[in-house]
Amino acid sequence: YRNTLGPLVATRLPLDIKIWRVCCGQDEEFRTRVKSEMGPLITVYGIDGTLQVSFSHLTVRDWLCNTASQASLTEKEIFSARKDRMSKFSVKRTVGHALLANYCWERYIRSAAEGTKPELYVMNHIIYHLMGTKKAPNGRPARAADAANLLTNFQWNLK
């Protein structure tokens, strides 16, 4: 479930269900399984002829990442929340960013090879997801070099 919910945790906007399916490595029946298995957590709706998916409430993302507001917690509860963050049931944003970064990167490379314009989601979110990946030993995001190459690539910026 981490790979399934990871992209939803990492995205800023409702995610096209086709992108979500590809990131999760799921088949065409994914949409029907999602509604039956994750119905209370997510909402699937149509926008401009595409199915979009998002969490059913804003706090679901925080709950899954164990980043609930700590303003009203005692010191003991804060320690407990930190300990729970390592639990096997939490979802890490970096996993979602990595899945979406790989999706965007593959689409970008393919469109560059074909000489076509990348899809809108890729153009709008590739840098964000590349920079959101897990930190490397040097403290920078693991895919920071890819993001820097895109930002300095004049042809990409014109697309």
N, C-alpha and C positions, 0 to 999 in steps of 0.2 A: 504493500500500500504506500510505502514511502515514495517509490517512483511514480505512483499514480497521483498522489496528492502534492508531491514536490512542485511540479509546474504551476499548480494553482496557488500554492503558497508564495511562489516567487514572482508571479505576474502582477502587474499594476492594474490591469484592466480585465474585463471578462475575456476569456480565452476561446478562440475558435475551437470547437470540439474536434475538428480534423487535426489541428496542430497538437492538441492534447493527446489524441489517439496515437499519432506518430511518435511523440516524445515518450510515451509509455510503452511503445512496441506492441500495441494491441491490434486486434483484428476489427473487421467491419461491425461485428456484433457488440462492440464496446459500448456504444451509446445506450442500448437497451439494458445491458448489465449495469451500467452506471446508475441509471434511474432506479433500478430495483435494489441495488446493493448500497448505494450512497445517497439515496433520496433525501434523507433529512439534512445532510451536510451541504449539498450543492443544489443549485438551481440551473436548469437548462432551458434556454429560451431562444427564440428566433429574432435576429436583427439583420435587416437588409439581405434576407435570403440565406443566411448562414446560421447554424446553431452555435450559440455561445454558452459558455459554462462559467459559473462563478460560485463562490461560497454563498450559502443561504443567509448568512449574517456576517457582519464585519468582524465579530469576535472569534469566529471559527478559526481564522488564520492564526490569531494570537494563542488560542487554546492549543492548536496543533503544534505550534512552535514553542510552547511553554514560555511565552513572553507576555503573560497577563500583567496588567498594571500592578506595580509593586508599591504604589503610594499608600495603600490602605493595609499593607501586610506588616506583621510583626517581624522582628529579626529572625525568629525561629521559622516562620512561614517562608521567608525569603530564602533561607538556607535549604529548606525542604524543596522549594521550587527549583533552585539551582541543581539540587541532587536529581530531581525528577527530569530535568532537562536532558540528562544523559539516558533517560529511560528508553526502552526499546519501542515505545509507542509514539515518540515525538517525531516530527518531520522537520528536516533541516532545509532552510531556504537555499543553502548552497547546492544541495542536490537538485532542487528545481531549477536554479540558475544554470547549473551544468547541463541538465537535459535540454533546456530551452536554448542555451548558448550553442550546443551541438546542433540542434535543429536549425537555428538561424545561420550558423557557419556553413553547414552543408548546403543550404539553399543559396547562400551568398556565393559560394565557390561554384556551384552548378550554374547559376545565372551568369557569373563572370565568364565561365568557359563557353556558354552558349551565346554570350553577347546580348542577353536580355536583361530587363530591369528586374531586380529582386521583388518578391511580394512585399506588400505594405507592412505587414507585421515585422518582417526581417529588417526592413529599412528603419523602422521606428524603435526597435527594441534590441538589436544585436549588441550595441555597445553596453547597454544597461545589464544584459545578461552575462556578457563576457566579464564585466567588472564585478559581478556578484558571485562569481565562482569562488571555491574554497581558496584560502590564502596559501601561497607557496612558502617555502622556508625563508625567503627574503622579505616576507611580510606583505608582498603585493598579491593581488588576485592572480591565480594561476594563468588566466587567459588575458592578462593585462597587455602583453606584447601584441596579441592579435588585435585588441582594441586600439592600441597605439598605431599599429600599421594601417588600420582602417581610417583613423582620424587624419593620418598624414598622406593617405592615398587621395590625391586630388580628383582622379576620375570617379572614385566611389562617391565623393562628396557632391559631385554634379548630378548624380542619379536622382 
